[in-house]
């Protein structure tokens, strides 16, 4: 978009296979060309066991990943300003501390 040019009208639509879901697990793989986010549901089945059922994978370009990061940081800041700090606890594991 060039300076002085009006922003294009944005129209949002949904594909026939659109769906929404809840995820309490997100895993990420990164390559030179893209970021892959794998969404799932984590369920602690025993004191020492967690089962994760993955249900959706999404590929993002590095540019879209950075834009998503900016949106998340902005909205998390607003959320914490309204409701208080979100604290993450490190879980000890074989590979050291992991934020889950």
mmCIF file of the C-alpha atoms, coordinates in Angstrom:
data_MODEL
# 
_entry.id   MODEL 
# 
loop_
_atom_site.group_PDB 
_atom_site.id 
_atom_site.type_symbol 
_atom_site.label_atom_id 
_atom_site.label_alt_id 
_atom_site.label_comp_id 
_atom_site.label_asym_id 
_atom_site.label_entity_id 
_atom_site.label_seq_id 
_atom_site.pdbx_PDB_ins_code 
_atom_site.Cartn_x 
_atom_site.Cartn_y 
_atom_site.Cartn_z 
_atom_site.occupancy 
_atom_site.B_iso_or_equiv 
_atom_site.pdbx_formal_charge 
_atom_site.auth_seq_id 
_atom_site.auth_comp_id 
_atom_site.auth_asym_id 
_atom_site.auth_atom_id 
_atom_site.pdbx_PDB_model_num 
ATOM 1   C CA . UNK A 1 1   ? 0.000   0.000   0.000  1.00 0.00 ? 1   UNK A CA 1 
ATOM 2   C CA . UNK A 1 2   ? 1.427   3.381   -0.946 1.00 0.00 ? 2   UNK A CA 1 
ATOM 3   C CA . UNK A 1 3   ? 1.164   6.447   1.324  1.00 0.00 ? 3   UNK A CA 1 
ATOM 4   C CA . UNK A 1 4   ? -2.022  8.429   0.829  1.00 0.00 ? 4   UNK A CA 1 
ATOM 5   C CA . UNK A 1 5   ? -3.821  5.450   -0.677 1.00 0.00 ? 5   UNK A CA 1 
ATOM 6   C CA . UNK A 1 6   ? -6.926  4.408   1.275  1.00 0.00 ? 6   UNK A CA 1 
ATOM 7   C CA . UNK A 1 7   ? -6.830  1.028   2.985  1.00 0.00 ? 7   UNK A CA 1 
ATOM 8   C CA . UNK A 1 8   ? -8.704  -1.666  1.065  1.00 0.00 ? 8   UNK A CA 1 
ATOM 9   C CA . UNK A 1 9   ? -12.047 -2.874  2.412  1.00 0.00 ? 9   UNK A CA 1 
ATOM 10  C CA . UNK A 1 10  ? -11.607 -6.086  4.350  1.00 0.00 ? 10  UNK A CA 1 
ATOM 11  C CA . UNK A 1 11  ? -14.248 -8.779  4.018  1.00 0.00 ? 11  UNK A CA 1 
ATOM 12  C CA . UNK A 1 12  ? -14.082 -11.781 6.336  1.00 0.00 ? 12  UNK A CA 1 
ATOM 13  C CA . UNK A 1 13  ? -15.716 -15.025 5.256  1.00 0.00 ? 13  UNK A CA 1 
ATOM 14  C CA . UNK A 1 14  ? -15.647 -18.590 6.538  1.00 0.00 ? 14  UNK A CA 1 
ATOM 15  C CA . UNK A 1 15  ? -14.931 -21.670 4.467  1.00 0.00 ? 15  UNK A CA 1 
ATOM 16  C CA . UNK A 1 16  ? -17.312 -24.622 4.514  1.00 0.00 ? 16  UNK A CA 1 
ATOM 17  C CA . UNK A 1 17  ? -14.899 -26.535 6.791  1.00 0.00 ? 17  UNK A CA 1 
ATOM 18  C CA . UNK A 1 18  ? -14.395 -23.661 9.272  1.00 0.00 ? 18  UNK A CA 1 
ATOM 19  C CA . UNK A 1 19  ? -14.402 -24.720 12.908 1.00 0.00 ? 19  UNK A CA 1 
ATOM 20  C CA . UNK A 1 20  ? -13.577 -23.343 16.322 1.00 0.00 ? 20  UNK A CA 1 
ATOM 21  C CA . UNK A 1 21  ? -12.088 -25.262 19.184 1.00 0.00 ? 21  UNK A CA 1 
ATOM 22  C CA . UNK A 1 22  ? -10.472 -24.915 22.587 1.00 0.00 ? 22  UNK A CA 1 
ATOM 23  C CA . UNK A 1 23  ? -6.778  -25.722 22.988 1.00 0.00 ? 23  UNK A CA 1 
ATOM 24  C CA . UNK A 1 24  ? -4.781  -25.870 26.195 1.00 0.00 ? 24  UNK A CA 1 
ATOM 25  C CA . UNK A 1 25  ? -1.705  -27.198 24.401 1.00 0.00 ? 25  UNK A CA 1 
ATOM 26  C CA . UNK A 1 26  ? 0.230   -25.523 21.594 1.00 0.00 ? 26  UNK A CA 1 
ATOM 27  C CA . UNK A 1 27  ? 3.434   -26.978 20.217 1.00 0.00 ? 27  UNK A CA 1 
ATOM 28  C CA . UNK A 1 28  ? 5.628   -25.241 17.655 1.00 0.00 ? 28  UNK A CA 1 
ATOM 29  C CA . UNK A 1 29  ? 8.063   -26.362 14.999 1.00 0.00 ? 29  UNK A CA 1 
ATOM 30  C CA . UNK A 1 30  ? 10.134  -23.828 13.087 1.00 0.00 ? 30  UNK A CA 1 
ATOM 31  C CA . UNK A 1 31  ? 11.890  -24.126 9.746  1.00 0.00 ? 31  UNK A CA 1 
ATOM 32  C CA . UNK A 1 32  ? 13.592  -21.644 7.462  1.00 0.00 ? 32  UNK A CA 1 
ATOM 33  C CA . UNK A 1 33  ? 10.333  -21.148 5.533  1.00 0.00 ? 33  UNK A CA 1 
ATOM 34  C CA . UNK A 1 34  ? 7.538   -21.376 8.098  1.00 0.00 ? 34  UNK A CA 1 
ATOM 35  C CA . UNK A 1 35  ? 6.258   -21.836 11.618 1.00 0.00 ? 35  UNK A CA 1 
ATOM 36  C CA . UNK A 1 36  ? 3.980   -24.792 12.390 1.00 0.00 ? 36  UNK A CA 1 
ATOM 37  C CA . UNK A 1 37  ? 1.590   -24.503 15.345 1.00 0.00 ? 37  UNK A CA 1 
ATOM 38  C CA . UNK A 1 38  ? 0.027   -27.750 16.577 1.00 0.00 ? 38  UNK A CA 1 
ATOM 39  C CA . UNK A 1 39  ? -3.054  -27.261 18.767 1.00 0.00 ? 39  UNK A CA 1 
ATOM 40  C CA . UNK A 1 40  ? -4.382  -29.903 21.119 1.00 0.00 ? 40  UNK A CA 1 
ATOM 41  C CA . UNK A 1 41  ? -6.084  -30.796 24.367 1.00 0.00 ? 41  UNK A CA 1 
ATOM 42  C CA . UNK A 1 42  ? -3.882  -31.824 27.291 1.00 0.00 ? 42  UNK A CA 1 
ATOM 43  C CA . UNK A 1 43  ? -5.379  -34.091 29.930 1.00 0.00 ? 43  UNK A CA 1 
ATOM 44  C CA . UNK A 1 44  ? -3.549  -35.298 33.023 1.00 0.00 ? 44  UNK A CA 1 
ATOM 45  C CA . UNK A 1 45  ? -4.509  -38.975 33.127 1.00 0.00 ? 45  UNK A CA 1 
ATOM 46  C CA . UNK A 1 46  ? -2.387  -39.801 36.189 1.00 0.00 ? 46  UNK A CA 1 
ATOM 47  C CA . UNK A 1 47  ? -0.140  -37.883 38.607 1.00 0.00 ? 47  UNK A CA 1 
ATOM 48  C CA . UNK A 1 48  ? 2.841   -38.679 36.390 1.00 0.00 ? 48  UNK A CA 1 
ATOM 49  C CA . UNK A 1 49  ? 1.182   -38.848 32.946 1.00 0.00 ? 49  UNK A CA 1 
ATOM 50  C CA . UNK A 1 50  ? -0.296  -36.300 30.542 1.00 0.00 ? 50  UNK A CA 1 
ATOM 51  C CA . UNK A 1 51  ? -2.066  -37.199 27.306 1.00 0.00 ? 51  UNK A CA 1 
ATOM 52  C CA . UNK A 1 52  ? -2.232  -34.616 24.511 1.00 0.00 ? 52  UNK A CA 1 
ATOM 53  C CA . UNK A 1 53  ? -4.751  -35.100 21.706 1.00 0.00 ? 53  UNK A CA 1 
ATOM 54  C CA . UNK A 1 54  ? -3.721  -32.875 18.800 1.00 0.00 ? 54  UNK A CA 1 
ATOM 55  C CA . UNK A 1 55  ? -6.589  -31.719 16.603 1.00 0.00 ? 55  UNK A CA 1 
ATOM 56  C CA . UNK A 1 56  ? -5.314  -28.940 14.317 1.00 0.00 ? 56  UNK A CA 1 
ATOM 57  C CA . UNK A 1 57  ? -2.056  -27.884 12.743 1.00 0.00 ? 57  UNK A CA 1 
ATOM 58  C CA . UNK A 1 58  ? -1.525  -24.448 11.203 1.00 0.00 ? 58  UNK A CA 1 
ATOM 59  C CA . UNK A 1 59  ? 1.413   -23.285 9.072  1.00 0.00 ? 59  UNK A CA 1 
ATOM 60  C CA . UNK A 1 60  ? 2.353   -19.581 9.237  1.00 0.00 ? 60  UNK A CA 1 
ATOM 61  C CA . UNK A 1 61  ? 4.883   -17.611 7.238  1.00 0.00 ? 61  UNK A CA 1 
ATOM 62  C CA . UNK A 1 62  ? 7.566   -15.919 9.381  1.00 0.00 ? 62  UNK A CA 1 
ATOM 63  C CA . UNK A 1 63  ? 5.853   -12.577 8.654  1.00 0.00 ? 63  UNK A CA 1 
ATOM 64  C CA . UNK A 1 64  ? 2.453   -13.848 9.846  1.00 0.00 ? 64  UNK A CA 1 
ATOM 65  C CA . UNK A 1 65  ? 4.081   -15.443 12.909 1.00 0.00 ? 65  UNK A CA 1 
ATOM 66  C CA . UNK A 1 66  ? 5.597   -12.078 13.848 1.00 0.00 ? 66  UNK A CA 1 
ATOM 67  C CA . UNK A 1 67  ? 2.280   -10.296 13.252 1.00 0.00 ? 67  UNK A CA 1 
ATOM 68  C CA . UNK A 1 68  ? 0.551   -12.894 15.472 1.00 0.00 ? 68  UNK A CA 1 
ATOM 69  C CA . UNK A 1 69  ? 3.209   -12.368 18.139 1.00 0.00 ? 69  UNK A CA 1 
ATOM 70  C CA . UNK A 1 70  ? 2.587   -8.604  18.077 1.00 0.00 ? 70  UNK A CA 1 
ATOM 71  C CA . UNK A 1 71  ? -1.180  -9.108  18.368 1.00 0.00 ? 71  UNK A CA 1 
ATOM 72  C CA . UNK A 1 72  ? -0.798  -11.559 21.243 1.00 0.00 ? 72  UNK A CA 1 
ATOM 73  C CA . UNK A 1 73  ? 1.585   -9.266  23.145 1.00 0.00 ? 73  UNK A CA 1 
ATOM 74  C CA . UNK A 1 74  ? -0.724  -6.282  22.708 1.00 0.00 ? 74  UNK A CA 1 
ATOM 75  C CA . UNK A 1 75  ? -3.821  -8.194  23.822 1.00 0.00 ? 75  UNK A CA 1 
ATOM 76  C CA . UNK A 1 76  ? -2.046  -9.927  26.706 1.00 0.00 ? 76  UNK A CA 1 
ATOM 77  C CA . UNK A 1 77  ? -0.916  -6.523  27.956 1.00 0.00 ? 77  UNK A CA 1 
ATOM 78  C CA . UNK A 1 78  ? -4.507  -5.275  27.874 1.00 0.00 ? 78  UNK A CA 1 
ATOM 79  C CA . UNK A 1 79  ? -5.763  -8.448  29.580 1.00 0.00 ? 79  UNK A CA 1 
ATOM 80  C CA . UNK A 1 80  ? -3.188  -8.163  32.380 1.00 0.00 ? 80  UNK A CA 1 
ATOM 81  C CA . UNK A 1 81  ? -3.961  -4.463  32.833 1.00 0.00 ? 81  UNK A CA 1 
ATOM 82  C CA . UNK A 1 82  ? -7.615  -5.375  33.371 1.00 0.00 ? 82  UNK A CA 1 
ATOM 83  C CA . UNK A 1 83  ? -7.320  -8.673  35.292 1.00 0.00 ? 83  UNK A CA 1 
ATOM 84  C CA . UNK A 1 84  ? -3.801  -8.885  36.723 1.00 0.00 ? 84  UNK A CA 1 
ATOM 85  C CA . UNK A 1 85  ? -0.569  -10.604 35.791 1.00 0.00 ? 85  UNK A CA 1 
ATOM 86  C CA . UNK A 1 86  ? -0.661  -14.047 34.217 1.00 0.00 ? 86  UNK A CA 1 
ATOM 87  C CA . UNK A 1 87  ? 1.956   -16.228 35.890 1.00 0.00 ? 87  UNK A CA 1 
ATOM 88  C CA . UNK A 1 88  ? 3.479   -19.287 34.273 1.00 0.00 ? 88  UNK A CA 1 
ATOM 89  C CA . UNK A 1 89  ? 5.101   -21.984 36.364 1.00 0.00 ? 89  UNK A CA 1 
ATOM 90  C CA . UNK A 1 90  ? 8.006   -23.987 34.992 1.00 0.00 ? 90  UNK A CA 1 
ATOM 91  C CA . UNK A 1 91  ? 7.459   -27.744 35.073 1.00 0.00 ? 91  UNK A CA 1 
ATOM 92  C CA . UNK A 1 92  ? 10.597  -29.801 35.709 1.00 0.00 ? 92  UNK A CA 1 
ATOM 93  C CA . UNK A 1 93  ? 11.230  -32.515 33.157 1.00 0.00 ? 93  UNK A CA 1 
ATOM 94  C CA . UNK A 1 94  ? 13.891  -34.565 31.486 1.00 0.00 ? 94  UNK A CA 1 
ATOM 95  C CA . UNK A 1 95  ? 14.820  -31.614 29.279 1.00 0.00 ? 95  UNK A CA 1 
ATOM 96  C CA . UNK A 1 96  ? 14.845  -29.027 32.072 1.00 0.00 ? 96  UNK A CA 1 
ATOM 97  C CA . UNK A 1 97  ? 12.194  -26.409 32.737 1.00 0.00 ? 97  UNK A CA 1 
ATOM 98  C CA . UNK A 1 98  ? 9.357   -26.247 30.238 1.00 0.00 ? 98  UNK A CA 1 
ATOM 99  C CA . UNK A 1 99  ? 6.555   -23.696 30.225 1.00 0.00 ? 99  UNK A CA 1 
ATOM 100 C CA . UNK A 1 100 ? 3.295   -25.521 29.608 1.00 0.00 ? 100 UNK A CA 1 
# 
